[in-house]
Amino acid sequence: MDIQITEENGTNFALINSDDIVIRDAQDALDLLANCSYQGASKMIIHKEHITPQFFDLKTGLAGDVLQKFSNYGTQLAIVGDFSGYTSKSLKDFIYESNKGRRIVFVGTVEEAKEKLNNK
């Protein structure tokens, strides 16, 4: 895993790059949060491929557990990917509602992630 810290408009972003899944459970999310925070990032961008597929099955409760960590520690998160292939109405509603909020966004590109997080 590689954590690339970049600064834009006075804000430090942590861009997570990996060849593997980085977040498998809530403890992985907490460890990643601590690592990024230690490096000075208050906003994180991660690709959906770096998150276990169970995250996107809301019945598992993993999304709630992971996102609660980000909320508790005041870190904004952008998840980058193509979410059009998901058929679950509850997941689509969850993504829609998250994108209206201030903490978590689901976007198509890293550039869109930076823009959304800068405006939140």
Buried (B, 14 or more C-beta within 10 A) or exposed (E): EEBEEEEEEEBBBBBBEBEEBBBBBBEBBBBBBEBBBEEEBBBBBBBBEBBBEBBBBBEEEBBEBBBEBBBEBEBBBBBBBEBEEBEEEEBEEBBEEBEEEEBBBBBEEBEBBBBBBBEE
